[in-house]
Amino acid sequence: MYDVTFIGEQVKSPELKSLCIEADSLLECRGEIGNFMLRYNNGSDQSVKEMTKSIVINLKALRENPLEGTIDLKNCLDELSEKEDIIFIQDYEKISPAVVNRECLESVISVKEEFQDTEIYYFYRSMRFIDDNDSLFEEARKMGIIFLKYEMENIEITGSTEVNYQRGDLDLTLKGQIITAPQLKPDEKIKKVARQLNIVMEDNGYIQSENIYLQPTLTGKRGVYSLAGARGPNAYSDLDLEIEFTLNEIKANIDGVEALTENRREVDDQKCILCYTCYRVCPHGAIEKDEELDAMKINELACYGCDACISHCPANAISYVEEKATEKNELSLKVMMCENSADTAFKKIDRDQFTDLDIEKIPCASSIKKDDIFSYLRKENSRLLVLGCFEDSCKHLTGDGRGERIVNEVKETLAELDMEENRVEFERLSPRMEEDLNDFLLRWKEGDY
């Protein structure tokens, strides 16, 4: 089990046990905060599964040169002739984010130091004075760099070496090497990762890009965070602070995570029609398909309690779970009966002798859930008997073989934990086997099973 898995670039943190995987290699994500299962391709023919407590999406933004043929900010200048100027253009078509603003100022200062006798012009539409941008701007002005503010109608780029600029009384034609600030764009991989993690994206292709003040790296899914180019261009401005916040959040959750809402919600697999409406409307990615039940299920720790799933479910299959309180040391004997076999037989016997049994009628033995069995067996002195029908008589689409398999898996787990595996049992009978049912229940009461 890893404390955190980075998708994209890894952030070093000696206190956390971490894993880093490429975005392209991610195949599947299941689970909830504290217990995510990631399946990914590690370069071999077979996929690998790993468990992790939290996930950080840390992908770089793509850099796109807005003016074809001009020099990208990252590239070196060609040799200059005596008559050539150096022209920086920031905010072309779209206002550059603050991090690009800073990169341009640092670059123009570096270029001026190398080409001290060359005239350097810096065209901009907006100067973003955050962090140390203001001091860089003042330093550049003192070095003699000429700053010219423009709007798109003031400037015309001719080819890759000429700029025409008109504003008020100014009418300039400059020739030289043009250096352009890049536009930052979201990587296409972000969309794929967001879909696999069931995270809501914004229309601009980023994750939570506008949530820049309070807990900015949180996503709509608890335990999943976004950094840098995954969150948006603004993330780069305070990246160190955002990394610190994220790592502190992860460390705080290492020892265990509590549910955010007191009321548990569950999906009735007998009503669920697998329309995926709840999956689509949940803003927190707290719902996924339960492959065993062939129905949807709610990850309790990921649920924020907004109840969007309940209000949108067309089959009314989602409801609150009412907790039943029992005395700590009270003997708790539960019997789950198939309504088409055991319950029919139960109506034919003397039921007064079994009033101390907690008897529950169920649609089919295949409807039982492993988690519910373990939850019940956590109570002291608790035992559970599941009564299903014969497979050939079962009216369920897939038969009740799954119910017996679930019980056997629970028994195996109990044995591995050195616990009494006979605390849970499975039996089959028909509606006409009332005598056998009477015997089953008496033996179950007496513990002679």
VOPAGU-2260 file (C-alpha; in pm, 1 decimal, decimal comma):
REM VOPAGU-2260
SITE   aa  ch    i         X         Y         Z
SITE  MET   A    0       0,0       0,0       0,0
SITE  TYR   A    1     142,5     337,2    -106,9
SITE  ASP   A    2      70,0     665,9      71,5
SITE  VAL   A    3      44,4     850,5    -260,3
SITE  THR   A    4      65,6     772,8    -629,8
SITE  PHE   A    5     172,5    1049,3    -868,0
SITE  ILE   A    6      31,5    1039,4   -1218,9
SITE  GLY   A    7     280,2    1230,9   -1431,9
SITE  GLU   A    8     572,7    1393,4   -1250,7
SITE  GLN   A    9     673,2    1280,1    -903,5
SITE  VAL   A   10     707,1    1521,9    -611,9
SITE  LYS   A   11     975,8    1417,3    -365,9
SITE  SER   A   12     865,5    1368,0      -6,7
SITE  PRO   A   13    1077,4    1142,7     217,9
SITE  GLU   A   14     793,1    1102,5     468,7
SITE  LEU   A   15     559,9     941,2     214,9
SITE  LYS   A   16     583,1     604,0      47,2
SITE  SER   A   17     512,7     698,8    -313,0
SITE  LEU   A   18     468,4     550,9    -657,8
SITE  CYS   A   19     490,3     735,1    -990,4
SITE  ILE   A   20     320,6     615,1   -1309,5
SITE  GLU   A   21     284,0     762,2   -1657,4
SITE  ALA   A   22     -57,9     899,7   -1749,8
SITE  ASP   A   23     -64,9     685,2   -2064,4
SITE  SER   A   24     -11,3     368,2   -1861,9
SITE  LEU   A   25    -313,8     411,1   -1629,1
SITE  LEU   A   26    -585,0     156,9   -1715,3
SITE  GLU   A   27    -828,9     163,1   -1423,6
SITE  CYS   A   28    -900,5     322,6   -1085,8
SITE  ARG   A   29   -1138,8     177,6    -827,0
SITE  GLY   A   30   -1206,7     245,7    -461,2
SITE  GLU   A   31   -1201,8     547,5    -235,1
SITE  ILE   A   32    -967,2     766,6     -30,7
SITE  GLY   A   33    -737,0     550,1     176,8
SITE  ASN   A   34    -801,4     245,8     -41,5
SITE  PHE   A   35    -766,1     316,5    -414,1
SITE  MET   A   36    -684,1      31,5    -650,9
SITE  LEU   A   37    -487,6     138,2    -957,4
SITE  ARG   A   38    -432,0     -92,3   -1252,0
SITE  TYR   A   39    -164,2      21,2   -1494,8
SITE  ASN   A   40      77,2    -102,0   -1758,4
SITE  ASN   A   41     437,8    -107,5   -1638,8
SITE  GLY   A   42     582,7    -195,1   -1977,8
SITE  SER   A   43     530,8    -570,2   -1957,9
SITE  ASP   A   44     263,2    -772,4   -2134,5
SITE  GLN   A   45      53,7    -794,2   -1818,6
SITE  SER   A   46    -100,7    -508,3   -1620,5
SITE  VAL   A   47      -6,2    -439,1   -1258,1
SITE  LYS   A   48    -237,6    -361,2    -965,9
SITE  GLU   A   49    -129,5    -145,0    -671,4
SITE  MET   A   50    -314,6      -5,0    -371,3
SITE  THR   A   51    -268,1     359,1    -274,5
SITE  LYS   A   52    -421,2     591,5     -15,2
SITE  SER   A   53    -420,4     904,3    -231,9
SITE  ILE   A   54    -356,8    1017,8    -589,2
SITE  VAL   A   55    -190,7    1331,8    -727,1
SITE  ILE   A   56    -232,6    1424,1   -1095,0
SITE  ASN   A   57      77,9    1623,7   -1183,7
SITE  LEU   A   58      99,8    1679,5   -1558,7
SITE  LYS   A   59     280,8    1961,2   -1737,0
SITE  ALA   A   60      86,1    2203,6   -1952,8
SITE  LEU   A   61     162,7    2201,5   -2325,4
SITE  ARG   A   62     346,4    2502,3   -2469,9
SITE  GLU   A   63     226,3    2633,0   -2805,0
SITE  ASN   A   64     392,3    2909,3   -3003,8
SITE  PRO   A   65     113,6    3148,1   -3114,4
SITE  LEU   A   66     316,6    3286,1   -3410,4
SITE  GLU   A   67     452,0    3035,1   -3658,2
SITE  GLY   A   68     812,7    3097,2   -3762,2
SITE  THR   A   69     902,6    3314,9   -3463,5
SITE  ILE   A   70    1143,4    3207,6   -3192,0
SITE  ASP   A   71    1003,7    3021,6   -2892,8
SITE  LEU   A   72    1098,5    3157,4   -2552,1
SITE  LYS   A   73    1290,2    2837,2   -2475,5
SITE  ASN   A   74    1502,9    2850,7   -2792,6
SITE  CYS   A   75    1832,5    3033,4   -2849,4
SITE  LEU   A   76    1864,9    3344,7   -3064,4
SITE  ASP   A   77    2032,4    3327,2   -3400,9
SITE  GLU   A   78    2333,1    3548,8   -3474,6
SITE  LEU   A   79    2226,3    3913,4   -3505,3
SITE  SER   A   80    2319,2    4155,9   -3780,4
SITE  GLU   A   81    2395,6    4518,1   -3684,8
SITE  LYS   A   82    2057,2    4649,6   -3806,8
SITE  GLU   A   83    1843,9    4387,0   -3634,2
SITE  ASP   A   84    1644,6    4448,0   -3319,9
SITE  ILE   A   85    1525,6    4191,3   -3068,9
SITE  ILE   A   86    1148,1    4192,2   -3021,4
SITE  PHE   A   87     964,5    4017,0   -2738,6
SITE  ILE   A   88     589,4    3966,7   -2777,4
SITE  GLN   A   89     383,7    3863,9   -2474,9
SITE  ASP   A   90       5,0    3813,9   -2452,5
SITE  TYR   A   91     -42,6    3759,8   -2824,7
SITE  GLU   A   92    -413,9    3690,4   -2879,0
SITE  LYS   A   93    -452,7    3563,5   -2519,6
SITE  ILE   A   94    -322,9    3720,0   -2197,2
SITE  SER   A   95     -31,0    3515,1   -2067,3
SITE  PRO   A   96     -54,1    3362,4   -1719,6
SITE  ALA   A   97     167,7    3515,7   -1451,3
SITE  VAL   A   98     422,6    3234,4   -1469,2
SITE  VAL   A   99     481,2    3304,5   -1840,4
SITE  ASN   A  100     496,9    3676,1   -1763,8
SITE  ARG   A  101     779,9    3605,8   -1518,2
SITE  GLU   A  102     954,8    3373,0   -1763,1
SITE  CYS   A  103     949,2    3646,0   -2030,9
SITE  LEU   A  104    1092,5    3909,5   -1795,7
SITE  GLU   A  105    1370,8    3676,2   -1684,2
SITE  SER   A  106    1445,1    3591,3   -2048,1
SITE  VAL   A  107    1454,9    3953,6   -2169,5
SITE  ILE   A  108    1697,8    4046,2   -1888,9
SITE  SER   A  109    1920,3    3751,9   -1981,1
SITE  VAL   A  110    1913,6    3846,3   -2350,8
SITE  LYS   A  111    1996,2    4211,1   -2270,6
SITE  GLU   A  112    2297,1    4101,7   -2065,8
SITE  GLU   A  113    2422,9    3906,7   -2369,9
SITE  PHE   A  114    2336,6    4168,1   -2634,9
SITE  GLN   A  115    2400,7    4493,0   -2449,7
SITE  ASP   A  116    2433,4    4711,1   -2761,7
SITE  THR   A  117    2118,6    4582,7   -2930,5
SITE  GLU   A  118    1783,3    4760,7   -2904,1
SITE  ILE   A  119    1529,9    4533,3   -2734,3
SITE  TYR   A  120    1153,6    4593,6   -2748,7
SITE  TYR   A  121     902,7    4422,2   -2523,4
SITE  PHE   A  122     538,2    4426,5   -2635,4
SITE  TYR   A  123     277,7    4336,6   -2370,8
SITE  ARG   A  124     -94,7    4371,0   -2308,9
SITE  SER   A  125     -91,7    4302,8   -1935,0
SITE  MET   A  126     192,8    4306,4   -1681,6
SITE  ARG   A  127     110,7    4063,9   -1399,8
SITE  PHE   A  128     272,0    4206,8   -1084,3
SITE  ILE   A  129     275,8    3907,8    -851,6
SITE  ASP   A  130     567,6    3739,5    -677,0
SITE  ASP   A  131     884,8    3911,1    -802,2
SITE  ASN   A  132     746,8    4023,6   -1140,8
SITE  ASP   A  133     744,5    4390,5   -1034,1
SITE  SER   A  134    1114,2    4388,5    -941,8
SITE  LEU   A  135    1202,4    4208,2   -1266,7
SITE  PHE   A  136    1004,8    4470,6   -1460,5
SITE  GLU   A  137    1190,8    4756,3   -1291,9
SITE  GLU   A  138    1527,9    4586,1   -1348,1
SITE  ALA   A  139    1450,7    4542,8   -1719,3
SITE  ARG   A  140    1349,6    4908,4   -1755,8
SITE  LYS   A  141    1672,3    5025,6   -1592,0
SITE  MET   A  142    1867,6    4814,3   -1841,8
SITE  GLY   A  143    1711,9    5014,5   -2125,7
SITE  ILE   A  144    1458,9    4765,4   -2252,6
SITE  ILE   A  145    1171,7    4948,7   -2424,6
SITE  PHE   A  146     826,3    4834,8   -2306,2
SITE  LEU   A  147     528,6    4900,9   -2536,2
SITE  LYS   A  148     171,3    4828,8   -2428,9
SITE  TYR   A  149     -62,1    4717,5   -2707,0
SITE  GLU   A  150    -401,2    4578,9   -2799,2
SITE  MET   A  151    -451,2    4344,7   -3089,9
SITE  GLU   A  152    -559,0    4626,4   -3324,3
SITE  ASN   A  153    -231,3    4813,1   -3255,1
SITE  ILE   A  154       4,2    4545,9   -3380,5
SITE  GLU   A  155      66,9    4358,5   -3705,0
SITE  ILE   A  156     321,4    4079,6   -3746,0
SITE  THR   A  157     459,0    4053,7   -4099,0
SITE  GLY   A  158     623,8    3720,4   -4161,8
SITE  SER   A  159     854,3    3617,5   -3880,0
SITE  THR   A  160    1085,6    3917,2   -3865,8
SITE  GLU   A  161     878,6    4238,7   -3889,2
SITE  VAL   A  162     641,2    4411,9   -3649,3
SITE  ASN   A  163     426,4    4713,5   -3733,9
SITE  TYR   A  164     301,2    4904,4   -3428,1
SITE  GLN   A  165      63,2    5201,0   -3424,1
SITE  ARG   A  166     -71,6    5368,2   -3114,4
SITE  GLY   A  167    -155,3    5736,5   -3082,9
SITE  ASP   A  168     131,0    5930,1   -3239,5
SITE  LEU   A  169     357,9    5625,4   -3250,3
SITE  ASP   A  170     404,2    5448,9   -3583,5
SITE  LEU   A  171     688,9    5197,0   -3569,1
SITE  THR   A  172     818,3    4935,9   -3807,5
SITE  LEU   A  173    1066,9    4707,2   -3636,3
SITE  LYS   A  174    1275,9    4437,7   -3801,3
SITE  GLY   A  175    1470,0    4167,7   -3623,8
SITE  GLN   A  176    1430,3    3845,3   -3436,3
SITE  ILE   A  177    1089,5    3798,8   -3278,4
SITE  ILE   A  178    1063,6    3600,8   -2956,2
SITE  THR   A  179     711,0    3500,2   -2857,6
SITE  ALA   A  180     569,7    3393,1   -2522,6
SITE  PRO   A  181     399,3    3052,4   -2541,0
SITE  GLN   A  182      35,1    2982,9   -2478,8
SITE  LEU   A  183     -15,2    2713,7   -2213,2
SITE  LYS   A  184    -268,7    2449,2   -2307,3
SITE  PRO   A  185    -396,8    2140,8   -2122,2
SITE  ASP   A  186    -243,0    1808,1   -2212,9
SITE  GLU   A  187    -490,2    1568,0   -2376,3
SITE  LYS   A  188    -383,2    1309,4   -2118,0
SITE  ILE   A  189    -568,0    1509,8   -1850,2
SITE  LYS   A  190    -902,0    1424,6   -2012,0
SITE  LYS   A  191    -819,6    1053,1   -2017,5
SITE  VAL   A  192    -702,6    1048,9   -1653,5
SITE  ALA   A  193   -1005,7    1248,5   -1535,8
SITE  ARG   A  194   -1237,3    1001,6   -1708,0
SITE  GLN   A  195   -1062,9     702,2   -1549,7
SITE  LEU   A  196   -1074,6     862,5   -1204,1
SITE  ASN   A  197   -1434,3     981,0   -1254,8
SITE  ILE   A  198   -1344,8    1347,0   -1193,8
SITE  VAL   A  199   -1546,3    1638,4   -1330,4
SITE  MET   A  200   -1341,5    1859,3   -1565,7
SITE  GLU   A  201   -1398,6    2219,9   -1660,6
SITE  ASP   A  202   -1480,9    2327,4   -2015,3
SITE  ASN   A  203   -1128,4    2462,3   -2064,3
SITE  GLY   A  204    -974,6    2116,4   -2031,2
SITE  TYR   A  205    -830,4    2160,7   -1680,9
SITE  ILE   A  206    -926,9    2021,4   -1339,7
SITE  GLN   A  207   -1050,5    2283,7   -1089,0
SITE  SER   A  208    -855,3    2563,7   -1257,5
SITE  GLU   A  209   -1068,9    2841,8   -1108,8
SITE  ASN   A  210   -1050,0    2715,5    -749,3
SITE  ILE   A  211    -729,4    2904,2    -677,6
SITE  TYR   A  212    -771,2    3039,9    -326,2
SITE  LEU   A  213    -913,0    2792,7     -73,7
SITE  GLN   A  214    -766,3    2442,1     -89,8
SITE  PRO   A  215    -685,3    2483,4    -458,2
SITE  THR   A  216    -551,3    2138,3    -539,9
SITE  LEU   A  217    -857,2    1943,9    -424,1
SITE  THR   A  218   -1066,7    1782,8    -696,6
SITE  GLY   A  219   -1426,2    1668,5    -690,9
SITE  LYS   A  220   -1309,6    1326,9    -569,9
SITE  ARG   A  221   -1185,4    1292,9    -214,2
SITE  GLY   A  222    -822,9    1180,9    -192,7
SITE  VAL   A  223    -740,5    1289,9    -549,5
SITE  TYR   A  224    -543,9    1614,0    -604,0
SITE  SER   A  225    -432,2    1808,2    -910,8
SITE  LEU   A  226    -112,0    2009,8    -953,1
SITE  ALA   A  227      54,8    2228,9   -1213,9
SITE  GLY   A  228     -65,4    2178,5   -1570,9
SITE  ALA   A  229    -343,9    1944,4   -1458,9
SITE  ARG   A  230    -507,7    2219,8   -1252,6
SITE  GLY   A  231    -443,3    2506,6   -1493,4
SITE  PRO   A  232    -194,5    2781,7   -1585,0
SITE  ASN   A  233    -256,8    2975,2   -1262,9
SITE  ALA   A  234    -127,4    2678,1   -1062,3
SITE  TYR   A  235     231,2    2749,2   -1166,8
SITE  SER   A  236     231,8    3086,6    -991,1
SITE  ASP   A  237     203,2    2934,5    -641,8
SITE  LEU   A  238     320,4    2583,3    -720,8
SITE  ASP   A  239     548,8    2548,9    -416,8
SITE  LEU   A  240     265,2    2647,6    -181,3
SITE  GLU   A  241      22,6    2415,1    -355,9
SITE  ILE   A  242     265,9    2123,4    -331,5
SITE  GLU   A  243     315,9    2193,8      40,1
SITE  PHE   A  244     -60,9    2208,3     100,8
SITE  THR   A  245    -119,9    1884,4     -91,8
SITE  LEU   A  246     152,9    1686,0      84,7
SITE  ASN   A  247      29,3    1807,1     424,9
SITE  GLU   A  248    -325,5    1697,2     336,4
SITE  ILE   A  249    -200,1    1353,5     237,0
SITE  LYS   A  250       7,3    1316,6     555,1
SITE  ALA   A  251    -294,1    1413,1     767,3
SITE  ASN   A  252    -499,4    1134,3     609,4
SITE  ILE   A  253    -240,6     856,3     637,2
SITE  ASP   A  254    -361,5     724,2     973,9
SITE  GLY   A  255    -721,5     693,0     861,4
SITE  VAL   A  256   -1005,7     887,5     708,3
SITE  GLU   A  257   -1350,2     937,7     855,1
SITE  ALA   A  258   -1666,4     965,2     650,3
SITE  LEU   A  259   -1783,2    1321,9     588,3
SITE  THR   A  260   -2147,3    1241,4     648,0
SITE  GLU   A  261   -2311,8    1049,9     932,6
SITE  ASN   A  262   -2589,0     907,2     713,3
SITE  ARG   A  263   -2481,3     610,1     503,3
SITE  ARG   A  264   -2638,0     556,2     162,4
SITE  GLU   A  265   -2661,5     230,2     -25,5
SITE  VAL   A  266   -2785,1      99,6    -358,2
SITE  ASP   A  267   -3051,9    -171,0    -365,8
SITE  ASP   A  268   -2908,1    -407,3    -626,8
SITE  GLN   A  269   -3253,5    -559,5    -683,7
SITE  LYS   A  270   -3386,0    -220,7    -799,0
SITE  CYS   A  271   -3073,8     -82,3    -971,3
SITE  ILE   A  272   -3112,5     -84,5   -1351,2
SITE  LEU   A  273   -2748,2      11,8   -1423,2
SITE  CYS   A  274   -2845,2     330,6   -1606,6
SITE  TYR   A  275   -2533,8     505,4   -1467,1
SITE  THR   A  276   -2735,9     820,2   -1387,0
SITE  CYS   A  277   -2593,7     830,7   -1032,3
SITE  TYR   A  278   -2241,5     780,2   -1169,9
SITE  ARG   A  279   -2281,9    1078,2   -1404,4
SITE  VAL   A  280   -2443,8    1320,3   -1157,5
SITE  CYS   A  281   -2216,4    1252,0    -857,0
SITE  PRO   A  282   -1979,1    1551,7    -841,0
SITE  HIS   A  283   -1736,7    1364,3    -614,4
SITE  GLY   A  284   -1676,2    1041,9    -805,5
SITE  ALA   A  285   -1813,5     841,7    -513,0
SITE  ILE   A  286   -2014,4     591,8    -719,2
SITE  GLU   A  287   -1894,2     300,7    -927,2
SITE  LYS   A  288   -2016,9     -33,4   -1054,1
SITE  ASP   A  289   -2016,0    -331,3    -818,5
SITE  GLU   A  290   -1901,9    -611,0   -1048,1
SITE  GLU   A  291   -2019,0    -886,4    -810,5
SITE  LEU   A  292   -2372,5    -755,3    -772,9
SITE  ASP   A  293   -2397,1    -616,5   -1127,0
SITE  ALA   A  294   -2528,3    -292,6    -978,4
SITE  MET   A  295   -2389,5      43,8    -871,9
SITE  LYS   A  296   -2238,0     100,0    -526,7
SITE  ILE   A  297   -2145,2     402,6    -315,7
SITE  ASN   A  298   -1797,1     448,9    -173,7
SITE  GLU   A  299   -1878,4     570,2     174,8
SITE  LEU   A  300   -1553,8     760,8     241,5
SITE  ALA   A  301   -1573,2     943,8     -91,1
SITE  CYS   A  302   -1935,8    1050,1     -34,7
SITE  TYR   A  303   -1993,3    1415,3      63,1
SITE  GLY   A  304   -2363,7    1362,1     138,6
SITE  CYS   A  305   -2499,8    1591,6    -132,7
SITE  ASP   A  306   -2770,9    1333,0    -218,7
SITE  ALA   A  307   -2758,1    1412,0    -591,2
SITE  CYS   A  308   -2764,1    1036,4    -650,7
SITE  ILE   A  309   -3082,2     987,1    -445,9
SITE  SER   A  310   -3270,8    1270,7    -613,9
SITE  HIS   A  311   -3172,4    1167,1    -968,8
SITE  CYS   A  312   -3206,4     787,5    -948,1
SITE  PRO   A  313   -3497,1     694,7   -1181,7
SITE  ALA   A  314   -3546,0     357,3   -1011,1
SITE  ASN   A  315   -3546,1     490,5    -651,5
SITE  ALA   A  316   -3273,1     237,1    -580,9
SITE  ILE   A  317   -3065,9     456,8    -346,1
SITE  SER   A  318   -3166,5     521,0      14,0
SITE  TYR   A  319   -3032,1     589,5     362,2
SITE  VAL   A  320   -2914,3     299,1     575,1
SITE  GLU   A  321   -3078,0     276,9     916,7
SITE  GLU   A  322   -2833,5     145,0    1174,3
SITE  LYS   A  323   -2978,3    -109,6    1417,7
SITE  ALA   A  324   -2834,6     -86,7    1768,6
SITE  THR   A  325   -2764,5    -409,5    1960,3
SITE  GLU   A  326   -2633,0    -469,9    2307,4
SITE  LYS   A  327   -2259,9    -533,7    2307,0
SITE  ASN   A  328   -2275,7    -883,9    2459,3
SITE  GLU   A  329   -2624,3    -982,6    2342,6
SITE  LEU   A  330   -2640,7   -1310,8    2150,2
SITE  SER   A  331   -2733,2   -1213,5    1797,0
SITE  LEU   A  332   -2863,4   -1487,2    1568,3
SITE  LYS   A  333   -2961,6   -1378,2    1220,7
SITE  VAL   A  334   -3128,8   -1583,8     949,0
SITE  MET   A  335   -3162,9   -1458,0     592,5
SITE  MET   A  336   -3436,2   -1647,2     405,3
SITE  CYS   A  337   -3510,8   -1657,4      34,1
SITE  GLU   A  338   -3871,3   -1541,9      -5,3
SITE  ASN   A  339   -3934,3   -1807,8    -272,1
SITE  SER   A  340   -3820,9   -2111,1     -70,5
SITE  ALA   A  341   -3728,9   -2085,4     299,2
SITE  ASP   A  342   -3977,1   -1809,1     380,0
SITE  THR   A  343   -4259,0   -2010,1     220,4
SITE  ALA   A  344   -4164,6   -2313,1     431,6
SITE  PHE   A  345   -4126,8   -2093,3     742,5
SITE  LYS   A  346   -4494,3   -1994,8     719,4
SITE  LYS   A  347   -4590,9   -2362,7     764,6
SITE  ILE   A  348   -4410,5   -2425,9    1095,5
SITE  ASP   A  349   -4457,4   -2312,5    1456,0
SITE  ARG   A  350   -4287,0   -1971,9    1440,1
SITE  ASP   A  351   -4338,0   -1886,3    1809,3
SITE  GLN   A  352   -4035,5   -2096,1    1903,0
SITE  PHE   A  353   -3811,2   -1872,4    1688,7
SITE  THR   A  354   -3907,5   -1525,4    1811,2
SITE  ASP   A  355   -3553,8   -1474,1    1942,1
SITE  LEU   A  356   -3407,2   -1510,6    1592,8
SITE  ASP   A  357   -3351,1   -1204,9    1375,5
SITE  ILE   A  358   -3518,4   -1333,0    1058,0
SITE  GLU   A  359   -3494,0   -1133,2     736,0
SITE  LYS   A  360   -3677,6   -1216,3     414,8
SITE  ILE   A  361   -3463,4   -1149,4     105,6
SITE  PRO   A  362   -3552,9   -1159,6    -267,1
SITE  CYS   A  363   -3281,6   -1416,1    -339,5
SITE  ALA   A  364   -2973,7   -1561,8    -170,0
SITE  SER   A  365   -2772,6   -1405,3    -453,4
SITE  SER   A  366   -2862,5   -1060,0    -320,2
SITE  ILE   A  367   -2646,3   -1091,0      -7,5
SITE  LYS   A  368   -2336,1    -872,5      12,9
SITE  LYS   A  369   -2002,7    -971,1     156,7
SITE  ASP   A  370   -1954,8    -630,4     322,5
SITE  ASP   A  371   -2291,1    -661,5     498,0
SITE  ILE   A  372   -2198,5   -1006,6     630,4
SITE  PHE   A  373   -1868,9    -882,9     772,7
SITE  SER   A  374   -2041,4    -577,1     917,2
SITE  TYR   A  375   -2290,3    -802,2    1098,2
SITE  LEU   A  376   -2022,0   -1044,2    1220,7
SITE  ARG   A  377   -1831,6    -757,9    1386,1
SITE  LYS   A  378   -2088,8    -774,9    1665,5
SITE  GLU   A  379   -1991,3    -997,3    1952,8
SITE  ASN   A  380   -2165,4   -1339,1    1972,1
SITE  SER   A  381   -2319,4   -1294,6    1628,4
SITE  ARG   A  382   -2391,1   -1576,0    1383,2
SITE  LEU   A  383   -2558,2   -1577,1    1043,8
SITE  LEU   A  384   -2749,1   -1849,3     856,7
SITE  VAL   A  385   -2834,4   -1796,6     489,5
SITE  LEU   A  386   -3111,3   -2012,8     345,8
SITE  GLY   A  387   -3147,1   -2031,0     -30,3
SITE  CYS   A  388   -3326,7   -2256,1    -273,2
SITE  PHE   A  389   -3194,7   -2528,0    -499,9
SITE  GLU   A  390   -3020,7   -2387,7    -808,3
SITE  ASP   A  391   -3260,8   -2555,5   -1052,3
SITE  SER   A  392   -3553,6   -2393,6    -870,1
SITE  CYS   A  393   -3403,5   -2044,9    -832,1
SITE  LYS   A  394   -3599,3   -1774,1   -1013,0
SITE  HIS   A  395   -3308,1   -1530,5   -1012,9
SITE  LEU   A  396   -3152,3   -1460,7   -1352,1
SITE  THR   A  397   -2811,0   -1599,1   -1252,8
SITE  GLY   A  398   -2924,6   -1850,7    -990,6
SITE  ASP   A  399   -2825,6   -1834,1    -623,4
SITE  GLY   A  400   -2483,3   -1993,5    -671,8
SITE  ARG   A  401   -2331,9   -1653,5    -601,3
SITE  GLY   A  402   -2486,8   -1651,8    -251,1
SITE  GLU   A  403   -2320,4   -1980,5    -154,9
SITE  ARG   A  404   -1990,7   -1862,4    -304,7
SITE  ILE   A  405   -2004,4   -1540,0    -101,7
SITE  VAL   A  406   -2067,6   -1733,5     221,4
SITE  ASN   A  407   -1779,1   -1972,9     147,5
SITE  GLU   A  408   -1545,1   -1679,4      79,2
SITE  VAL   A  409   -1643,6   -1525,1     413,3
SITE  LYS   A  410   -1577,9   -1858,1     588,4
SITE  GLU   A  411   -1231,6   -1876,6     426,4
SITE  THR   A  412   -1151,9   -1524,0     543,7
SITE  LEU   A  413   -1263,4   -1604,4     898,8
SITE  ALA   A  414   -1042,5   -1915,3     898,5
SITE  GLU   A  415    -742,7   -1712,2     777,9
SITE  LEU   A  416    -801,2   -1472,6    1068,4
SITE  ASP   A  417    -820,4   -1763,6    1316,6
SITE  MET   A  418   -1186,7   -1687,9    1382,6
SITE  GLU   A  419   -1476,6   -1933,4    1399,8
SITE  GLU   A  420   -1572,4   -1997,8    1039,1
SITE  ASN   A  421   -1898,4   -2169,4    1143,2
SITE  ARG   A  422   -2036,7   -1831,2    1250,4
SITE  VAL   A  423   -2184,0   -1816,0     900,8
SITE  GLU   A  424   -2350,8   -2103,6     712,7
SITE  PHE   A  425   -2542,5   -2160,3     390,7
SITE  GLU   A  426   -2816,3   -2418,2     333,1
SITE  ARG   A  427   -3054,4   -2499,7      48,1
SITE  LEU   A  428   -3415,3   -2614,7      77,3
SITE  SER   A  429   -3742,7   -2604,9    -109,2
SITE  PRO   A  430   -4077,5   -2449,1      -4,3
SITE  ARG   A  431   -4195,5   -2800,4      93,5
SITE  MET   A  432   -3904,7   -2876,1     330,1
SITE  GLU   A  433   -4064,0   -2727,0     644,7
SITE  GLU   A  434   -3939,5   -3010,0     867,2
SITE  ASP   A  435   -3583,6   -2960,9     748,9
SITE  LEU   A  436   -3619,6   -2586,9     801,8
SITE  ASN   A  437   -3747,2   -2643,0    1156,9
SITE  ASP   A  438   -3441,7   -2863,3    1223,9
SITE  PHE   A  439   -3201,4   -2605,3    1071,7
SITE  LEU   A  440   -3337,9   -2327,2    1292,0
SITE  LEU   A  441   -3342,9   -2530,2    1615,5
SITE  ARG   A  442   -2983,0   -2640,9    1563,5
SITE  TRP   A  443   -2886,9   -2284,0    1476,5
SITE  LYS   A  444   -3039,7   -2156,3    1801,2
SITE  GLU   A  445   -2858,4   -2416,1    2008,2
SITE  GLY   A  446   -2528,6   -2365,0    1832,7
SITE  ASP   A  447   -2520,1   -2730,1    1726,7
SITE  TYR   A  448   -2437,9   -2679,7    1360,4
